[in-house]
Amino acid sequence: MNFLRGVMGGPSAGPQPSGAETIQKLCDRVASSTLLDDRRDAVRALKSLSKKYRLEVGIQAMEHLIHVLQTDRSDSEIIGYALDTLYNVISNDLEEEEQEENLPKQVDDLGSQFTEIFIKQQENVTLLLTLVEEFDFHVRWPGVKLLTSLLKQQGPQVQQIILVSPMGVSRLMDLLADSREVIRNDGVLLLQQLTKSNAAIQKIVAFENAFERLLDIITEEGNSDGGIVVEDCLLLLQNLLKNNNSNQNFFKEGSYIQRMKPWFEVGDDNCGWSAQKVTNLHLMLQLVRVLVSPTNPPGATSSCQKAMFHCGLLQQLCTILMATGVPADILTETINTVSEVIRGCQMNQDYFASVNAPSNPPRPAIVVLLMSMVNERQPFVLRCAVLYCFQCFLYKNQKGQGEIVSTLLPSTIDGNSVSAGQLLCGGLFSTDSLSNWCAAVALAHALQENATLKEQLLRVQLATSIGNPPVSLLQQCTNILSQGSKVQTRVGLLMLLCTWLSNCSIAVTHFLHNPANVPFLTGQIAENLGEEEQLVQGLCALLLGISIYYNDNSLENYRKEKLKQLIEKRIGRENFIEKLGFISKHELYSRAAQKPQPSFSSPDHMMFDHEFTKLVKELEGVISKAIYKSSEEDKKEEEVKKTLEQHDNIVTHYKKVIREQDQELEELKQRINTLTSQNEQLQVTVTQQVSQIQQHKDQYNLLKVQLGKDTQHHNSHSDTFQMNGIQTEEVSKLKEELEEWKNKHELLQGQLREKDSVIEKLKSSQLEIGTTEQSSQTSKSGGLEHNNELQKELEVLRSQIQLQSAEISKLQMENQKLQVMNTTADPVLGDSSARAANNSELEGRLEQEIKELKSEVKALSEEKESLKQHLDSSSSTVAILQDEKNKLQQEVAESKKEQDDLLVLLADQDQKLSALKIKLKDLGVPVEDEDDIESGDQGDEEEDGDEEEQD
């Protein structure tokens, strides 16, 4: 301490040492002292001098301070002093404070130079990362501040060192989880500097769960009502997401967009917004725009837009848009944000079209915004934001374009309310040039890439003054153009006309039909005017070129060839091409071509629209070629155009068919999904009901068993009577069943007897038929075999009937026994003491007897079925035999008829033989007698009979 007292200005004799000498002594003390306390005191003294003598401390002490960081890590106090000293030397924040206090200014950037010296040895940065890991507050906090200052001075170099350091970024991410708010907040500032313009580090930080931690901090701090910590977190989020498609996709996939919705929940009382709240909300809106920026890949932007709609973020932004008391800059940024959220997304555009302002009567939000755009008293930035919102609403939105144009058509104009079309026409022809330009550009966007609406807009008629006939909108635009209004107004009208006439031959014909238009354009192009008018000349040349390129030659006086000749005579082709090139060479054209949002420093610079620059780029080359083409080339080009149009029509038709089929497929898929879900639900309900039924059955069985036990225990007497009653009922039923079986048995026996008699008759008839004719022996033998089979079946049936009769007699005997048992049980009922003893035995015997009877009845029913089957089979055999009998009878009748015919023939032959014999006798020929012949015949027959018997 005595040493410090001498250094810091204590009372001493002799001249005072200079600052450089004192710093040198302190550095020697740090380098040579063996005691830790002495080194600590020397470093603390250097820290106190480092603000005032920044250059000297940096030059003389930096190497010693780095050595202290390497060797004295066990003492947190000296490490903290060394880090603070290095921070004072490297940081430029102190220099800025000195400038505010009008102190002498260092000419050179000391911080950048000292940073370069420090990071020359990469081990120094690695050592610093190690120290930042220490939990001790006096080490960690100064280390964070020093590393932040290094990143501010030499960001890319330090980023590269940290990136190649093992776990370098991960170590720094732990700062966000520190419970000490000072370190956590400075950790956010450190990560801000670390992630600037380095996509690799941004990805690492994002995948180290930075989004989750930062959103938690914002929520803890109160969202938009939070302090500067919220602002720092939002700036870090912007660094991580801006121009980083990977992190944007990770942010969306992690469902972090949904967590942004509470940021914009603004209350009804919007008065007294603090400056910090305005800043926070401004950054939050910018963060939303980063996710849906037009410069992002279209797929990523579209998915984020849909997510913002589904989570309600777009609805929340529209609420702020229509709220009262919102600061102007927040309202402007909200309009810009809503614009990019709905740009090119049909679903979001449809929702925005349905938003109404809270007025009486309610008006569409689009109408309210357009009223602000054409109102010259509104701020310039607000009017630009509304124009951008309207452009985004119409971007790739043919439905919205049609709705806007329809408000201009005569059949849809409503006189009671102000429409978007009326506001645009009012702005187009007002005295304010900025309103003229905005309305012209807005109307041009309503016609963008929509040939149908360009043709419909030709029907719009305007009433110029009382007593004069209405004038078409196209004619009124050309009239104002020829009146020599302000440059901004003429530029806006020329952009509208160029957009209107491009790719629309009917509009070109209407434009050329006015005989004053072509002379006006050629006169404007041919004149040599100043620089301000050169832009108008270029646009006039573009409009005339469009009139040539899209001319269908329907007007004889303004055919393509005649217009080219007019340009050659009045202007000159080279001069025409030069004037056409004035557009793309203009500085304001280049600015407008960079991004879709109209951002101008002043209203005077508001000349070109982003979409119009695309049109100029597309048409400039083809118009230049068209001017130099001959008529033959034009004809060939027209033929090619027609062919292409036909091809486009075919392609469009097939696209429409494919689109319809896709819709049908989607509907069918949805139906299938609904049906499958319904089926699954029904199956679930069925299984539930089955399980419930099973549970009810189990409960019923349990209750039945419990009730049986209870009744048996408590009501034994009544149970006995009831059981006996049940048994007597069962016995009576069994008796009835026995009677029925007896009757059925008798019927079956009668049927069998009838069948037997029929079979006997058939047998006898077959035997008789068999003796009449030898030719029917085969059928007879078959019938006999069949009869034998029937006899066997009848024997089986008889045996079964005998068995049944035996069983029936057995059942009768058992029935008599049961009746005897019932009669013997009646006197027992009178005796209460004997009743209880015999009850159980009687119940058991009765139950056993009943079971036996039931089994026997079941066996009888089965036998009955088998008997029925046998009867059916026998009846079928009888029917077959009957058919055979009929056939045999027919054959017998035929054989008898044949025998009669043979007898007649034999008689005729006998008569002829007898006549011949008489003639022979008269002639003297010897003839044998008939008796001799018959005897001979009989002898032959006997011989034949003997041979047959031998066979």
BELVEN-V326674 format. One line per field, one symbol per residue. psi: psi as a letter, one per 20 degrees, with the letter a starting at -180 (. if undefined). burial: I if it has 24 or more other ideal C-beta (glycine too) atoms within 12 Angstrom, else O. Layout:
psi->???
burial->???
This chain:
psi->hhghhhgjkrpqqrqpqrhggghgggghghhiphphgghghghhghghihggmgggggghighhhhhghhhkihohghggggggghghghqihhhhghhhjkrpppgqnhghghghggjhohhgggghhghhiqhpgiggghgggghghghhgmggghggghhippkghhghhihhjpiohgggghhghghghhjpknhghgggggikkhgggghgggghikciiabigggghhhghgghhpknhghgghgghjkihhiigihjnprhnjqlpqhhgggghghghhhghhhkqiirphgggghhgghhghijgghhhhghhjrqjpqghggghgghghghhiojogghhhghhipqqmrorpqqhgggghhhhjoiiqqghghhggghghghhioknhghghhghhiiqhijpoihqprgghgghghhkriohhgggggggghhhiiplnhghhhhiiipqpogrphqqqqqgghhghghhiilaqggghgghhgghghghpknhghgghgihoiigghgghgghhqnrahhihghgghghgghhhhggkpjkhphilrghhhghgghghgpgghghghhihgiiqghghghigqhpooqhrhhingqqghhhggghhhgghgghhhiqrhghggghgggggghggghggggghggghgghggggggggggggggggggggggghghghghgggghgghggghggghggghhghmhghhgggghggghghggghgghggghgghgggghghggghggghgghgghhgghhihphijhghghghgghhgghgghhggggghgggghghghghgghggghgghghhhghhhhohghghgigggggggggggggggghhggghhghgghgggggggghhhghghggggggggghggghgghgghhggghgghgggghghgggghhijpppqrhhhggghghhhhgghghghhh.
burial->OOIIOOIIOOOOOOOOOOIOOIIIIIIOIIIOOOOOOIIIIIIIIIIIIIIOIIIIIIOIIIIIIIIIIOOIIOOIIIIIIIIIIIIIIIIIOIIOOOOOOOOOOOOOOIIIIIIOIIIOOOOIIIIIIIIIIIOOOIIIIIIIIIIIIIIIIIIOOIIOIIIOIOOIIIIIIIIIOIOOOOIIIIIIIIIIIIIIOIOOIIIIIIIIOIIIIIIOIIOOIOIIIIIOIIIIIIIIIIIIIIOIIOIIIIIIOOOIIOIIIOIIOIOOOOOOIOOOIIIIIIIIIIIIIIIIIIOIOOOIIIIIIIIIIOIOIIIIIIIIIIIOOIIOOIIIIIIIIIIIIIIIIOOIIOIIIOIOOOOOOOOIIIIIIIIIIIIIOIOIIIIIIIIIIIIIIIIIIOOIIIIIIIIIIOOOOOOOOIIIIIIIIIIIIIOIIIIIIIIIIIIIIIIIIIIOIIIIIIIIOIOOOOOOOOOIIIIIIIOIIIOOIIIIIIIIIIIIIIIIIIIIIIIIIIIIOIOOIIOIIIOIIIOOOOOOOIIIIIIIIIIIIIIIIIIIOOIOOIIIIOIIOIIOOOIOIOIIIOIIIIIIOIOIIOOIOOOIIIOIOOIOOIIIIIIIIIIIOOIIOIIIOIIOOOOOOIOOOIOOOOOOOOOOOOOOOOOOOOOOOOOOOOOOOOOOOOOOOOOOOOOOOOOOOOOOOOOOOOOOOOOOOOOOOOOOOOOOOOIIOOIIOOIOOIIOOIIOIIOOIOOIIOOIIOIIOOIIOIIOOIIOIIOOIIOOOOOIOOIIOOIIOIIOOIOOIIOOIOOIIOOIOOIIOOIOOIIOOIOOIIOOIOOOOOOOOOIOOIIOOIIOOIOOIIOOIOOIIOOIOOIIOOIOOIIOOIOOIIOOIOOIIOOIOOIIOOOOOOOOOOOOOOOOOOOOOOOOOOOOOOOOOOOOOOOOOOOOOOOOOOOOOOOOOOO
